[in-house]
């Protein structure tokens, strides 16, 4: 009896997992088909990204099924090796003709695999209509992984996590001390009603003062580095979302592990959306400077040989 229950349990688990997967990743006969291909010739205009073409076929099962599926309003593409998520805004309703989109992607290896998500909105957090893993081969000379990895930039600088300024810390100390004194003084009030009123007013005033003191402190710290400002340092005092505009829209990583866990979203080509954690320090570069740094690294390797 117990053996039969175990078999039924694992059978139900398998069917549940299979059903959930089928809802997110349609098979070859589903309403959505996606293909990815690179351009025929090398194009360095978007370095360190490479141009490619994404074709989306969004069918409807029958003429009466136009409203069965949602409209595709966004597409995200991310390398299986990590790095930034590329976000593209589109409008593709069910039953529309095939759409061939021009996209730019990070070419992190010669044999790449990209996770493509079709979204119901123009944000990377919107509901997923369909999801695919698509392979794409790049010529060895087209790979630009070295442009995203720059441990030297992190090692040469003393990039300590941001801290609250002395002015803010002093204001917080003064407000907290004054609140303690007033709360202690409220104990001397004989009438309970006035004593409670005084303590409540003190707490409210102290909370408002602390909030006001902290509001003058910038949560996100931005600092350009280098004589030509080729690098931008971003850090934050607490978890926050940060938007970066051109030209500093190329995330730089210390190693492959940091690249794999990156959650940056690039609204190509003009804006990068970043989710920062408290005390985190990140570096970003300009496309032109990154391309030049890649050439410099290649020349350095040749000289070492």
RABELMO-V188856 format. One record per residue. N is the residue number from 1. SS is DSSP state (hx for helix, st for strand, lp for the rest). D_LAST is the distance of its C-alpha to the last C-alpha in Angstrom with 1 decimal. Layout:
n:N ss:SS d_last:D_LAST
n:N ss:SS d_last:D_LAST
//
This chain:
n:1 ss:lp d_last:70.1
n:2 ss:hx d_last:67.0
n:3 ss:hx d_last:64.9
n:4 ss:hx d_last:66.1
n:5 ss:hx d_last:65.3
n:6 ss:hx d_last:61.8
n:7 ss:hx d_last:61.2
n:8 ss:hx d_last:62.8
n:9 ss:hx d_last:60.6
n:10 ss:hx d_last:57.3
n:11 ss:hx d_last:58.5
n:12 ss:hx d_last:59.4
n:13 ss:hx d_last:56.0
n:14 ss:hx d_last:54.2
n:15 ss:hx d_last:56.4
n:16 ss:hx d_last:55.8
n:17 ss:hx d_last:52.0
n:18 ss:hx d_last:52.1
n:19 ss:hx d_last:54.4
n:20 ss:hx d_last:52.3
n:21 ss:hx d_last:49.2
n:22 ss:hx d_last:51.1
n:23 ss:hx d_last:52.3
n:24 ss:hx d_last:48.8
n:25 ss:lp d_last:46.8
n:26 ss:lp d_last:49.0
n:27 ss:lp d_last:48.7
n:28 ss:lp d_last:48.3
n:29 ss:lp d_last:52.0
n:30 ss:lp d_last:52.1
n:31 ss:lp d_last:52.8
n:32 ss:st d_last:49.2
n:33 ss:st d_last:46.4
n:34 ss:st d_last:42.9
n:35 ss:st d_last:40.0
n:36 ss:st d_last:36.6
n:37 ss:st d_last:34.5
n:38 ss:st d_last:31.7
n:39 ss:lp d_last:32.1
n:40 ss:lp d_last:31.5
n:41 ss:lp d_last:29.1
n:42 ss:lp d_last:26.3
n:43 ss:lp d_last:27.8
n:44 ss:lp d_last:25.9
n:45 ss:lp d_last:29.2
n:46 ss:lp d_last:29.3
n:47 ss:lp d_last:25.8
n:48 ss:lp d_last:24.7
n:49 ss:st d_last:27.4
n:50 ss:st d_last:27.9
n:51 ss:st d_last:31.3
n:52 ss:st d_last:33.2
n:53 ss:st d_last:36.8
n:54 ss:st d_last:39.0
n:55 ss:st d_last:42.3
n:56 ss:st d_last:45.2
n:57 ss:st d_last:48.4
n:58 ss:st d_last:51.1
n:59 ss:lp d_last:54.3
n:60 ss:lp d_last:57.7
n:61 ss:lp d_last:59.6
n:62 ss:lp d_last:62.8
n:63 ss:hx d_last:64.5
n:64 ss:hx d_last:66.1
n:65 ss:hx d_last:62.8
n:66 ss:lp d_last:61.4
n:67 ss:lp d_last:61.8
n:68 ss:lp d_last:60.6
n:69 ss:lp d_last:56.9
n:70 ss:lp d_last:55.5
n:71 ss:lp d_last:53.9
n:72 ss:st d_last:50.1
n:73 ss:st d_last:49.3
n:74 ss:st d_last:45.7
n:75 ss:st d_last:42.5
n:76 ss:st d_last:39.6
n:77 ss:st d_last:36.3
n:78 ss:st d_last:33.8
n:79 ss:st d_last:30.7
n:80 ss:lp d_last:31.1
n:81 ss:lp d_last:28.0
n:82 ss:st d_last:29.8
n:83 ss:st d_last:29.2
n:84 ss:st d_last:31.9
n:85 ss:st d_last:35.0
n:86 ss:st d_last:35.6
n:87 ss:st d_last:39.4
n:88 ss:st d_last:41.2
n:89 ss:st d_last:44.9
n:90 ss:st d_last:47.0
n:91 ss:st d_last:50.6
n:92 ss:st d_last:51.0
n:93 ss:lp d_last:54.5
n:94 ss:lp d_last:55.4
n:95 ss:lp d_last:56.4
n:96 ss:lp d_last:54.4
n:97 ss:lp d_last:52.6
n:98 ss:lp d_last:48.9
n:99 ss:st d_last:46.7
n:100 ss:st d_last:43.2
n:101 ss:st d_last:41.4
n:102 ss:st d_last:38.3
n:103 ss:st d_last:36.0
n:104 ss:st d_last:32.6
n:105 ss:st d_last:30.5
n:106 ss:st d_last:27.2
n:107 ss:lp d_last:24.9
n:108 ss:lp d_last:23.3
n:109 ss:lp d_last:22.3
n:110 ss:lp d_last:22.5
n:111 ss:st d_last:25.7
n:112 ss:st d_last:27.7
n:113 ss:st d_last:31.2
n:114 ss:st d_last:33.3
n:115 ss:st d_last:36.5
n:116 ss:st d_last:39.0
n:117 ss:st d_last:42.3
n:118 ss:st d_last:45.3
n:119 ss:st d_last:47.3
n:120 ss:lp d_last:50.9
n:121 ss:lp d_last:50.0
n:122 ss:lp d_last:47.4
n:123 ss:lp d_last:46.0
n:124 ss:lp d_last:43.5
n:125 ss:lp d_last:46.2
n:126 ss:lp d_last:48.7
n:127 ss:lp d_last:50.1
n:128 ss:st d_last:47.9
n:129 ss:st d_last:49.7
n:130 ss:st d_last:47.1
n:131 ss:st d_last:43.6
n:132 ss:st d_last:41.1
n:133 ss:st d_last:37.7
n:134 ss:st d_last:36.1
n:135 ss:st d_last:32.9
n:136 ss:st d_last:30.6
n:137 ss:st d_last:27.6
n:138 ss:lp d_last:24.9
n:139 ss:lp d_last:22.5
n:140 ss:hx d_last:18.9
n:141 ss:hx d_last:18.3
n:142 ss:hx d_last:21.3
n:143 ss:lp d_last:20.3
n:144 ss:lp d_last:20.4
n:145 ss:hx d_last:20.3
n:146 ss:hx d_last:17.6
n:147 ss:hx d_last:20.2
n:148 ss:lp d_last:22.7
n:149 ss:st d_last:20.7
n:150 ss:lp d_last:20.4
n:151 ss:hx d_last:20.8
n:152 ss:hx d_last:19.8
n:153 ss:hx d_last:22.9
n:154 ss:hx d_last:25.1
n:155 ss:hx d_last:23.8
n:156 ss:lp d_last:24.2
n:157 ss:lp d_last:27.8
n:158 ss:lp d_last:30.8
n:159 ss:lp d_last:32.2
n:160 ss:lp d_last:35.3
n:161 ss:lp d_last:37.7
n:162 ss:lp d_last:40.5
n:163 ss:lp d_last:43.8
n:164 ss:lp d_last:47.4
n:165 ss:lp d_last:48.3
n:166 ss:hx d_last:50.8
n:167 ss:hx d_last:53.3
n:168 ss:hx d_last:53.3
n:169 ss:hx d_last:53.5
n:170 ss:hx d_last:56.4
n:171 ss:hx d_last:58.2
n:172 ss:hx d_last:57.9
n:173 ss:hx d_last:59.3
n:174 ss:hx d_last:62.2
n:175 ss:hx d_last:63.1
n:176 ss:hx d_last:62.9
n:177 ss:hx d_last:65.0
n:178 ss:hx d_last:67.6
n:179 ss:hx d_last:67.9
n:180 ss:hx d_last:68.5
n:181 ss:hx d_last:71.2
n:182 ss:hx d_last:72.9
n:183 ss:hx d_last:72.8
n:184 ss:hx d_last:74.4
n:185 ss:hx d_last:77.0
n:186 ss:hx d_last:77.9
n:187 ss:lp d_last:79.1
n:188 ss:lp d_last:81.9
n:189 ss:lp d_last:83.3
n:190 ss:lp d_last:86.5
n:191 ss:lp d_last:86.7
n:192 ss:hx d_last:84.3
n:193 ss:hx d_last:83.9
n:194 ss:hx d_last:82.8
n:195 ss:hx d_last:80.6
n:196 ss:hx d_last:78.7
n:197 ss:hx d_last:78.5
n:198 ss:hx d_last:77.1
n:199 ss:hx d_last:74.5
n:200 ss:hx d_last:73.4
n:201 ss:hx d_last:73.3
n:202 ss:hx d_last:71.2
n:203 ss:hx d_last:68.6
n:204 ss:hx d_last:68.4
n:205 ss:hx d_last:68.0
n:206 ss:hx d_last:65.4
n:207 ss:hx d_last:63.3
n:208 ss:hx d_last:63.6
n:209 ss:hx d_last:62.6
n:210 ss:hx d_last:59.5
n:211 ss:hx d_last:58.5
n:212 ss:hx d_last:59.0
n:213 ss:hx d_last:57.0
n:214 ss:hx d_last:54.0
n:215 ss:hx d_last:54.2
n:216 ss:lp d_last:53.3
n:217 ss:lp d_last:50.0
n:218 ss:lp d_last:47.1
n:219 ss:lp d_last:46.0
n:220 ss:st d_last:42.6
n:221 ss:st d_last:40.6
n:222 ss:st d_last:38.4
n:223 ss:st d_last:36.3
n:224 ss:st d_last:33.9
n:225 ss:st d_last:30.8
n:226 ss:lp d_last:28.9
n:227 ss:lp d_last:30.4
n:228 ss:lp d_last:30.2
n:229 ss:lp d_last:31.3
n:230 ss:lp d_last:28.3
n:231 ss:st d_last:28.8
n:232 ss:st d_last:32.1
n:233 ss:st d_last:32.9
n:234 ss:st d_last:35.7
n:235 ss:st d_last:37.6
n:236 ss:st d_last:41.2
n:237 ss:lp d_last:44.0
n:238 ss:lp d_last:45.2
n:239 ss:lp d_last:44.4
n:240 ss:st d_last:44.5
n:241 ss:st d_last:43.4
n:242 ss:st d_last:41.5
n:243 ss:st d_last:41.1
n:244 ss:st d_last:38.3
n:245 ss:st d_last:38.7
n:246 ss:lp d_last:36.2
n:247 ss:lp d_last:33.8
n:248 ss:lp d_last:32.4
n:249 ss:lp d_last:32.5
n:250 ss:st d_last:28.9
n:251 ss:st d_last:28.8
n:252 ss:st d_last:25.8
n:253 ss:st d_last:25.2
n:254 ss:lp d_last:24.0
n:255 ss:lp d_last:23.1
n:256 ss:hx d_last:24.1
n:257 ss:hx d_last:27.4
n:258 ss:hx d_last:28.5
n:259 ss:hx d_last:27.6
n:260 ss:hx d_last:29.7
n:261 ss:lp d_last:32.8
n:262 ss:lp d_last:32.7
n:263 ss:lp d_last:36.1
n:264 ss:lp d_last:35.4
n:265 ss:st d_last:37.2
n:266 ss:st d_last:36.2
n:267 ss:st d_last:39.1
n:268 ss:lp d_last:37.0
n:269 ss:lp d_last:36.4
n:270 ss:lp d_last:38.3
n:271 ss:st d_last:38.8
n:272 ss:st d_last:37.1
n:273 ss:st d_last:39.4
n:274 ss:st d_last:38.2
n:275 ss:st d_last:40.0
n:276 ss:st d_last:39.4
n:277 ss:lp d_last:40.4
n:278 ss:lp d_last:42.0
n:279 ss:lp d_last:39.6
n:280 ss:lp d_last:36.5
n:281 ss:st d_last:33.9
n:282 ss:st d_last:31.8
n:283 ss:st d_last:29.4
n:284 ss:st d_last:29.5
n:285 ss:st d_last:27.7
n:286 ss:lp d_last:28.6
n:287 ss:hx d_last:27.4
n:288 ss:hx d_last:26.2
n:289 ss:hx d_last:24.4
n:290 ss:hx d_last:22.8
n:291 ss:hx d_last:21.6
n:292 ss:hx d_last:20.1
n:293 ss:hx d_last:18.5
n:294 ss:hx d_last:16.8
n:295 ss:hx d_last:15.5
n:296 ss:hx d_last:14.3
n:297 ss:hx d_last:12.5
n:298 ss:hx d_last:10.8
n:299 ss:hx d_last:9.9
n:300 ss:hx d_last:8.7
n:301 ss:hx d_last:6.3
n:302 ss:hx d_last:5.1
n:303 ss:hx d_last:5.4
n:304 ss:hx d_last:3.8
n:305 ss:lp d_last:0.0
//
